[in-house]
Amino acid sequence: MFSLDFDLQDSPTTNNCIGALNNRANFGVFTGNFISRLQRLQEFYENDPATIANLLTTLKSIGLAKGYKWSGPYSELVALDYWTQFQNLEELKYVDRGPVATFEDSLAKQIGQKEVDLDISFHISFTKVFMDVKSLIPTHLELVDQILDALRKRTGTDDYLIAIDDLFEVDYLRTKKDYIYELRQGNLVDELKKCILARKVYYQHKLQSGTQANFRIAYAGSGTNTVLSTTRSMDPYRLASDYKYKVLDYYNKLLISKPSFITLVSNPWFNKEMSDFAGFDDTFYRALARRAFMELTKNTEDMGAYFPELLGKGLKICDVAKLISGIIFIDDHSILETGEKQNRVYIFTNPNATNKSLGKYDFDIFRWSHFAVQPRMIEDFRNDNY
């Protein structure tokens, strides 16, 4: 691919993506979609050696990443591939970065960073739009998995299955603080190890915040498959409320006067929470965007209260939220789907943005591309801003 080869044989199954690509017999649809995506990008940027070099770096990052870390560079490819289908977009660039002194004015500059590092930029409606691409990973599940990985190393065996049970409230700030504390202290790992040694099937742990974390455990039996069942109650509006502060994590990617979007990519291999059932995703994505654009833009609390590295920087939550010109969600279904069903895209723009407030009409250009996959939803909240 890209007329170049690079060797990743030392780590053939570092993550789900590489594992699937090395097992085409069982993951033929995903492998075919992955190769087709790279071919499209190669054709689009064949006369742009700088971008080809960036794409190769991204591919190497996917190949060498462990755990969830492959999701970030993979999401960049998903997003970039989506935008290349719109021939009316001008100057579609990957990657767009530069020193804060010469780049567009940014929060990175205000807080003392030396570089602005963004993933994609292009011109739409005579306006240059910048965006950073992130994988939408449930932070609480990512941190719990890190704890369980530490447990497996501690026990030296994998003859059991263990998972967190009975989740409903997963407040982003609280669960992040709780599980980072547990990772550092090791108390939860110690207690779970005791449960494994005693062959217990259930454990309830009181977290630092006072909430309970419930774990179910199943053990391998002779000649039988190990099965573990857990329960999870989810409500899209509740989940949006729990996730609202997560979008602020990307504060250093936002620009002061130019439109800056956050793109969040989901895939079942790194986000098991998303669901097509009964329109869950549609409701959740819109509700989360609306929380960010209407609720956070009115929040005058200091960012330093939630992000200690910003103490003394004089940044309020509302200041940051108003610099999010929009949030774009991409559901990547390339594991099992082909053609137009691979991507479901949702575009939400912020009517309270202070850098540049784009509206639904700015994205009419997408309707002109007859062979492109149209966004499932474009919403600017102009008539729903209260």
C-alpha positions in Angstrom: 0.0 0.0 0.0 1.2 3.5 -0.9 4.0 1.7 -2.9 5.9 1.1 0.4 6.1 -1.7 2.9 6.8 -1.6 6.6 7.4 -4.5 8.9 5.1 -5.1 11.9 5.8 -8.9 12.2 7.1 -8.5 15.8 3.6 -7.6 17.0 1.0 -9.4 14.8 -1.9 -9.1 17.2 -1.2 -6.0 19.2 -4.8 -4.9 19.0 -8.2 -5.7 17.5 -7.5 -4.0 14.2 -4.2 -5.8 13.6 -5.6 -9.1 14.9 -8.4 -8.9 12.4 -6.1 -7.9 9.5 -4.0 -11.0 10.3 -7.1 -13.2 10.3 -8.8 -12.4 7.0 -10.6 -15.7 7.0 -12.8 -14.6 9.9 -12.8 -10.9 9.3 -13.0 -10.6 5.5 -15.5 -7.8 5.5 -13.4 -5.6 7.8 -10.2 -6.4 6.0 -11.7 -5.6 2.6 -13.1 -2.3 3.9 -9.8 -1.4 5.5 -7.8 -2.0 2.3 -10.4 -0.2 0.2 -10.2 2.8 2.5 -6.4 3.0 2.1 -6.7 2.6 -1.7 -9.1 5.6 -1.8 -6.8 7.7 0.3 -3.8 6.7 -1.8 -5.6 7.7 -5.0 -6.8 11.0 -3.5 -3.3 12.1 -2.2 -1.2 10.4 -4.9 0.4 13.7 -5.9 0.9 14.9 -2.3 4.0 13.2 -0.8 3.7 15.1 2.5 0.2 13.7 3.2 1.3 10.2 2.1 4.1 10.4 4.6 1.6 11.4 7.3 -0.7 8.5 6.4 2.2 6.1 6.7 3.0 7.4 10.1 -0.7 6.9 11.1 -0.7 3.3 9.8 2.5 2.5 11.7 0.8 3.9 14.9 -2.1 1.6 14.4 0.1 -1.4 13.9 2.3 -0.8 17.0 -0.5 0.4 19.4 -1.6 -1.8 22.2 -5.0 -2.0 23.9 -7.3 0.9 22.9 -4.4 3.1 21.6 -5.0 2.0 18.0 -8.4 3.7 18.0 -7.0 7.2 17.7 -5.0 6.9 14.5 -7.7 4.5 13.1 -10.4 7.1 13.7 -8.3 9.7 11.8 -8.4 7.4 8.7 -12.1 6.9 9.1 -12.8 10.6 9.2 -10.4 11.6 6.5 -11.8 8.9 4.2 -15.3 10.3 4.7 -14.3 13.8 3.8 -12.4 12.8 0.6 -15.7 11.7 -1.0 -17.0 15.3 -1.2 -15.3 16.7 -4.3 -16.6 20.2 -3.6 -14.5 20.5 -0.5 -11.4 22.6 -1.2 -7.8 22.1 0.2 -8.6 19.0 2.3 -5.5 18.8 4.4 -4.1 16.1 6.7 -2.3 16.9 9.1 -2.6 20.7 9.8 -0.2 21.9 12.5 2.2 24.6 13.3 3.9 26.8 16.0 1.5 28.8 18.0 3.3 32.0 17.0 2.5 31.5 13.3 -0.6 29.3 13.4 -4.2 30.6 13.8 -4.8 32.1 17.3 -5.6 29.3 19.7 -6.2 28.2 23.3 -2.9 26.3 23.0 -1.1 29.6 22.7 -3.1 31.1 25.6 -2.1 28.3 28.0 1.6 28.3 27.0 1.9 25.4 24.6 4.3 25.7 21.7 2.4 24.0 18.9 -1.1 23.6 17.5 -1.7 20.1 16.2 -4.9 19.4 14.3 -5.9 16.5 12.1 -8.0 17.9 9.3 -8.8 21.2 7.6 -10.7 22.2 4.5 -12.7 25.1 3.0 -16.5 25.0 3.1 -18.8 27.9 2.3 -15.7 30.2 1.7 -14.6 29.4 5.3 -11.7 27.4 6.4 -12.7 24.8 9.0 -10.3 23.0 11.3 -11.0 19.8 13.2 -9.4 17.4 15.5 -10.4 13.7 15.4 -10.8 11.5 18.5 -12.1 8.0 19.2 -15.2 8.0 21.4 -14.2 5.6 24.1 -16.2 5.1 27.3 -13.6 6.3 29.8 -15.0 4.3 32.6 -14.8 1.0 30.7 -11.3 1.9 29.4 -10.0 2.5 32.9 -11.8 -0.6 34.3 -10.1 -2.7 31.6 -6.7 -1.3 32.6 -7.5 -2.4 36.2 -8.5 -5.9 35.0 -5.3 -6.1 32.9 -3.3 -5.3 36.0 -5.3 -8.0 37.8 -4.4 -10.6 35.2 -0.8 -9.8 35.5 -1.0 -10.0 39.3 -2.8 -13.4 39.3 -0.7 -14.9 36.5 -3.7 -16.7 35.1 -6.6 -16.1 32.7 -8.8 -19.0 33.6 -11.6 -16.7 34.6 -13.8 -13.9 33.2 -14.5 -10.7 35.1 -16.5 -7.6 34.2 -18.2 -4.7 35.9 -21.9 -5.1 36.4 -25.1 -3.1 36.9 -23.9 0.2 35.3 -26.3 3.1 34.9 -24.7 6.3 36.1 -21.3 6.8 34.6 -20.6 10.4 35.3 -17.4 11.2 33.3 -15.6 13.4 35.9 -16.5 11.2 38.9 -15.7 7.8 37.3 -12.4 9.1 35.8 -11.3 10.3 39.2 -12.4 7.1 40.9 -10.7 4.7 38.6 -7.5 6.7 38.2 -7.3 6.7 42.0 -7.8 2.9 42.0 -5.1 2.4 39.3 -2.6 4.4 41.3 -3.5 2.9 44.7 -4.0 -0.7 43.7 -6.6 -1.4 46.4 -9.2 -2.7 43.9 -6.7 -5.0 42.2 -5.7 -6.4 45.6 -9.3 -7.1 46.6 -10.2 -8.7 43.2 -7.2 -10.9 43.5 -8.4 -12.1 46.9 -11.8 -12.9 45.3 -10.1 -14.9 42.5 -8.1 -16.9 45.0 -11.3 -17.6 47.0 -13.3 -18.4 43.8 -15.9 -15.8 44.6 -18.4 -14.9 41.8 -19.3 -11.4 43.0 -17.5 -8.5 44.5 -18.7 -5.0 45.5 -16.1 -2.3 46.0 -16.7 1.1 47.5 -14.9 3.8 45.3 -13.3 7.0 46.5 -16.5 9.0 45.7 -18.6 6.6 47.8 -20.3 4.9 44.9 -20.2 1.2 44.5 -18.5 -0.8 41.7 -20.0 -4.2 41.2 -18.0 -7.1 39.6 -19.1 -10.5 38.4 -16.7 -13.3 38.0 -17.0 -16.7 36.1 -14.4 -19.5 36.2 -13.4 -22.0 33.5 -14.7 -25.5 34.0 -13.3 -28.7 32.7 -14.3 -29.2 29.1 -16.8 -26.3 29.1 -16.8 -22.8 27.8 -16.7 -20.0 30.3 -19.8 -17.8 30.2 -20.2 -14.5 32.0 -23.4 -12.4 32.0 -23.6 -8.8 33.2 -26.4 -6.2 33.2 -26.3 -2.7 32.0 -29.1 -0.1 32.0 -28.7 2.8 29.6 -30.7 5.9 28.8 -29.4 8.2 26.0 -30.3 11.4 27.9 -28.6 10.2 31.1 -25.5 9.1 29.1 -25.4 12.5 27.4 -25.5 14.2 30.8 -22.7 11.9 32.1 -20.5 12.6 29.1 -21.0 16.4 28.7 -17.6 17.3 30.3 -15.8 14.8 28.1 -15.8 17.2 25.1 -13.8 19.7 27.2 -10.9 17.2 27.2 -9.9 18.6 23.8 -9.6 22.2 24.9 -6.1 22.6 23.6 -7.3 21.8 20.0 -9.7 24.8 19.8 -9.0 28.0 17.9 -10.0 31.6 18.9 -11.3 33.1 15.7 -11.5 30.2 13.2 -14.1 27.4 13.2 -12.8 24.4 15.2 -14.8 21.2 15.2 -14.3 18.0 17.3 -14.9 14.8 15.5 -15.7 11.7 17.6 -15.5 8.3 15.9 -17.2 5.1 17.4 -16.5 1.5 16.5 -17.8 -1.6 18.4 -14.2 -2.7 19.1 -13.5 0.3 21.2 -17.0 1.5 22.1 -19.5 -1.1 23.1 -22.0 1.5 24.4 -23.3 2.7 21.1 -26.4 1.0 19.8 -28.7 1.3 16.8 -31.6 -0.1 18.8 -34.6 2.2 18.9 -32.6 5.2 17.7 -30.4 5.2 20.7 -27.4 6.7 18.9 -29.4 9.4 17.2 -30.9 10.6 20.5 -27.6 10.4 22.4 -25.5 12.3 19.9 -28.0 15.1 19.6 -28.4 15.3 23.4 -24.7 15.3 24.0 -24.1 18.1 21.5 -26.9 20.1 22.9 -25.6 19.8 26.5 -22.2 21.1 25.2 -23.7 24.0 23.2 -26.4 25.1 25.6 -25.5 24.0 29.1 -21.7 24.3 29.1 -21.7 27.6 27.3 -23.5 29.0 30.3 -21.3 27.4 32.9 -19.0 30.1 34.5 -17.0 27.7 36.7 -13.2 27.8 36.3 -11.7 25.1 34.1 -9.1 24.5 36.7 -11.7 23.0 39.0 -11.9 20.0 36.6 -8.6 20.2 34.8 -5.9 20.9 37.4 -3.3 21.8 34.7 -5.4 24.8 33.9 -5.4 26.3 37.4 -4.5 30.0 37.3 -5.1 30.2 33.5 -8.3 32.3 33.9 -10.3 30.0 31.6 -14.0 29.4 32.3 -15.9 26.4 31.1 -18.1 28.7 29.1 -15.1 30.2 27.4 -14.0 26.8 26.1 -17.4 25.5 25.2 -18.0 28.6 23.0 -14.9 27.8 21.0 -16.4 24.4 19.9 -17.9 25.4 16.5 -19.4 22.0 16.2 -19.2 18.3 17.1 -19.3 15.6 14.4 -20.0 12.0 15.3 -19.0 9.1 12.9 -20.3 5.6 13.6 -17.9 3.2 11.8 -19.7 0.0 10.9 -16.9 -1.3 8.6 -16.6 -4.5 10.7 -19.7 -6.0 9.1 -21.1 -3.5 6.6 -20.0 -2.5 3.1 -20.8 0.4 0.8 -22.9 3.3 2.1 -23.7 1.4 5.4 -20.2 1.7 6.6 -20.5 5.2 8.0 -23.3 7.0 9.8 -22.4 10.7 10.3 -24.0 13.3 12.5 -23.1 17.0 12.3 -24.1 19.4 15.0 -23.0 23.1 15.0 -22.9 25.4 18.0 -25.3 28.4 17.8 -23.4 30.0 20.7 -19.9 29.7 19.2 -17.8 32.8 19.4 -15.2 31.9 16.9 -17.5 31.1 14.0 -21.1 29.9 14.2 -21.8 27.8 11.2 -25.4 26.9 10.3 -27.2 24.1 8.6 -27.1 26.0 5.3 -23.3 26.0 5.4 -23.3 22.3 4.9 -25.7 22.2 1.9 -22.6 21.6 -0.2 -22.8 17.9 0.9 -26.1 17.6 -0.9 -24.4 18.4 -4.2 -22.2 15.3 -4.0 -24.5 12.7 -5.5 -22.1 9.8 -5.1 -21.2 10.6 -1.4 -22.7 9.2 1.7 -24.9 12.0 3.1 -24.9 12.8 6.8 -27.6 11.1 8.7 -28.3 14.3 10.6 -27.3 18.0 10.3 -28.5 20.2 13.1 -27.6 23.8 14.0 -30.0 24.3 17.0 -30.8 27.8 15.7 -34.5 27.2 16.7 -33.7 25.1 19.7 -31.2 27.4 21.6 -32.4 28.0 25.1 
